[in-house]
């Protein structure tokens, strides 16, 4: 392992210098020459995805299921980054994932987590638009369970997950593109999110 930085759930936003991971099937499509073009011609993928394959984006992404033990030794990485991924996991899966993050981080290593801010989301609720609120809250129109929302966090609950359940020693809230994680001006792309960093 030559990387010191791990990105989980990057989808189509891998970043140079990071070991970028996801579970998207586009990883496997990218390994088979001509398959992306065939899927596009068959109407099974979009023009946008085809262009991404032509640019080689998914060739820079490695498969990693965060609900299973990570294929890395203890104390491997200095930094781990995950954005808008935890809400797609059930609580017990998120706990397992963050314990694995803590395991593969080196001493004093940092994880940066961004998720939808539950407090902001709840504050936006209007009784006049309950159904649309719930569709967005759960991402219920997504056909695949992995793309739906299964849980949400605010500052208190995410901090509790990191400190009490995953075993980090310190956690603190950050602003958009501010903090101690490297490359956050490139990694952070959703300013409305809740950002928490934690130290092993």
N, C-alpha and C positions, 0 to 999 in steps of 0.2 A: 504494500500500500504506500503510494508516494504522495497521497493527498493528506493535507492536515485539516481540510474543511469539508464538511458533509452537508449537503442540502437534501432534505426529505420532501417528497411530493412536489417536485419542481414542474411537472408536466411539460409544457413547451417553453420553459424559461431556464434552461441550463446555463450556468455561468462558468466561464473559463477560470481554472484554478480551484474549482470545487468538484467533489465527487457527487454528481447529480443523480438522484434516484426518483423513481415513481413506479406505479403499477400499470400505467397506461399500455394497452395492447399495441400502441404505435411503436413501442420499443422493438417488438418482435417483427412488426411490419417493416421497419427500417433495416432489418438484417437480411431481408429477402429481396434481391434486386428485381425491380419491376412490379412488385406487389402493390405499392401505393398507387401507381398508375392504373393498374387493373381494378383496384377498389374504387378509384375515382370514376373510371369508365363504366363501372357497374352500378354507380350511384350509391355506393356504400360509404363513401367519405367525401368531404367537402373540398372545394378548390383551395381553400385556405390551408387545409391539412396537407394536400398534395404539394403545395408550394413549400411548406415546412419540411416535408420529406426531401424535396429537391434541394433544399438548402442544407440538408444533413442535420437538422436540429435534433431529431430523436436518436441519432447515432451517438450523441453525447450524453444519453440518459441510460442508467443502469437499473435493472429491475430490483426492487426491494419492497417486500411486504412488511410494513411496520408493525403488524399484529403478530409477527413471528420473530424469533431471536435474530438479531442482526448478524450478518456474516463477517463481523469484525471482532478483533481481539479487544480486550479491555484496554482502556487508556490509549486509543488510537488517534483521536482527533483533538484539535485545539478548539474548534468551533463547529457548532451544528446550527443549521437554520431551517425553520419550517414555517410556511405561510399558508394560512387558510386550509389547513389539513386536519387539525384536531377535531373540528366540528363535524367532520365526516366519519369519525370513529365513535363507537359506543364508549361510555365512560371507562369500562374495564379495559377496553382496547387502548384508550388514551393513556391510562395508567401504565400499562405494560410498555407502550411505546416510549414514554418518558423515562421509565426505569432503564430501558435499553439505551436511550440517549445518554443518561447519566453514566451508565457502565462504559460506553465506548469513548466518552470524553476523558481527556487527561486531567490531572489535578489542576484546579483553577481554570479549567476549560469553561467556555461560555456557550449556552444555547440561547438563541433568539426565537421567540414564538410570536406569531401574529395570528389573530383570529378575529371574526366579527365581534364587536363590542356589545355584549348582551344588554348592558345598561342603555346604550344608544338605540339599539334595536327596539327594546321595549318602550322607550320614550317616543318612538316614532309611531306607535300603534294608535290607530283610530278605529273606534267602533263602526264607523261607516264603511271601512274597507277591511273587515276581518278576514275574509277569504283570501284576498290578495296578500295580506300580511302573512297568513299562515303558509301560503304557497312559497313565499320568499324565505320565511323562517326555516322551513324544512326542505327547501329546494325540491318540493314534492313532484314537480313536473319532470324532473330528471328520471329517466327510465331505469337506470342502473343504481342499485343501492349505494355503491361506492361514491356516487356523485351527489347523493342526498345528504342533508344535514341530520345527524343523530343526537347532537348535544350542542350546548352553547356555554360560553364562559364570560364572566366579568372579571374585574381585576382581583377580587377576593378569591373567587373559586379557582382561577388559573394559578394564582400564587400558592394556594393550598395544594393544588395538584403537584406543583413543582417542588415545594418545600417538604410537605408532610408525606406525600405519597411516592414521590420519585427520589427524594433524598438529597436535593440540592441544598447548599449551605446559605445561599443568599439569592433573593429575587427582587427586582425593581422594575418599575414601569418606565418606559421610554416614549419619546415622541417619534413621529414619523421621520425616518432617515437619521435618527439620532441614537447614539448608544455606543457600545464597545465591540460590537460585531463588525468585522471588516466587510467592505463592499456593500454596506447597507443602502448607499445611495443608488445602487443598481438592483439590490434585492428587494427593498421595500417598494411596492407599487400600489398599495391601497391605503391612502392616507387616513381613511375613516376608521381604520382597524384599531384594536387594542394590541399594544406591543409590550411584551415582557421579556426581559433577559434574566437568566439565572446562572449562577456560578456553582461549579462542582466543589 
